[in-house]
């Protein structure tokens, strides 16, 4: 899989942003550690998801591109697939929940995708997508459980190591595990001594339970503010990769996520969505011991004005 990640990095050259790594002297002083933030909130479409979408869709055959693609997503993967579809002239259909963030849905529509809405209380996105896929002959580009998607996401961590050198601990948000597994594979091949820790909300701790019990757990429609982590479970591909390459899983409260988003906004002048703030939340609460050189992947920055207003007023 590491060879796939290296190939993905070459494929993304000239298309994906080489996102910056930022630091905070204030945070480093508080923690007595060196923390490096990989700012995928400044990636195209405002999230790391562009990497996996471009890598997977650019590898489709002409026949697959001509038939069009379909995916399911609450927002960031939806935007990524829609944008790549526009770039590569591929028709895209996106299955989105009716409670998806307004900003993410609007951007997805602006990129030219056809959106099919569903009610997560009465159906599953997988069922709706598979029905449409079979009916229309579309190619599925899943949000995380696909080797080319995972490889694309892993380029974020690989790029970070190029920028900062040694990292003792790498903290990665976890929803379906695409970013976490890809990042862990990259990290372990660059530096086997780097500890990779996935971070989830307490209200969406399916991956944490799965990791420690070695049995796949599922949580449907978790009520967390971190909408990018509402994926019900790890995937058939990502679950074994997480077990093999990840060193630990941690969870953080909703209050901790809110404080991390506020820190980014007020102290670092960064707009970070709740899912992207999980790594910082784990340090601020000491769920992860802040020691040495710590890398954190900020997964995205797509947040509704109403949600940000609520957070800043909290």
Secondary structure, 3 states (H helix, E strand, C coil): CHHHHHHHHHHHCCCCCCCCEECCHHHHHHHCCEEEEEEHHHCHHHECHHHHHHHHHHCCCHHHHHHCEEEECCCHHHHHHHHHHHHHCCCEEEEEECCCCHHHHHHHHHCCCEEEEECCCCCCHHHHHHHHHHHHCCEECCCCCCHHHHHHHHHHHHHHHHHHCCCCEEEEECCCCHHHHHHHHHHHHHCCCCEEEEEEEHHHCHHHHHHHHCCCCCCCCCCCCCHHHCCCCCCCCHHHHHHHHCCEEEEECHHHHHHHHHHHHHHCCCCCCHHHHHHHHHHHCCCCCCCCEEEEEECECCCCHHHHHHHHCC
